[in-house]
Amino acid sequence: MKKPAVPPVATPGASSTLLAPGRRALMVAVGGAAAVAGLGLAWWRQAAPPVVAAPAGTPPPEGFWQTEWPTPQGTTLPMKSLAGKPLLLNFWATWCPPCVEELPLINDFYLKNKANGWQVLGLAVDKLQPVQAFLQKSPLDFSVGMAGLAGTELTRAMGNLTGGLPFSVVLSADGSILHRKMGRVTPEELALWAGLK
């Protein structure tokens, strides 16, 4: 004769393999949400057109030289005012430690090379108030424009495949892209760029 099956008894402090009905429903809901999120991400990656970096020597995106950037001082900086001379374009943000670390190097580059025709424009992918506060504490000698979140899309259009910061683009006097750099610039790179025009 077989003994009747005895249901498991949970003892205090012991782990149980059985879940209460409410907890089981929660686990199923969390698992379902994760599956839906994963499918959504897979669809988005497949549906989004790939961003391809244009080769060096190509022009910047259409309309770039017609853009006018608001400045932290409340004025407007037209890109066409920077045309005709070599330009180091640096995308940065106050919340980005590598961006903040490289700004003194870029400022030195500008001070050493402006007599040779070089221009530098820092486009802040940030909000106005943090940029104003940053510039109060750490003034820069080169021009700064407020790109906001639109700056991220511009970096992608200029060859920043990851959308990360900092991102720098070197443009020749004729306006074509000579070099791109994702990540913090080095003194050696800046010295190399100074020889480009």
Beta strands, then each sheet from edge to edge (+ up, - down):
strand 1: 68-70
strand 2: 76-78
strand 3: 87-92
strand 4: 119-124
strand 5: 143-146
strand 6: 167-171
strand 7: 177-182
sheet 1: 1+ 2-
sheet 2: 5+ 4+ 3+ 6- 7+
end
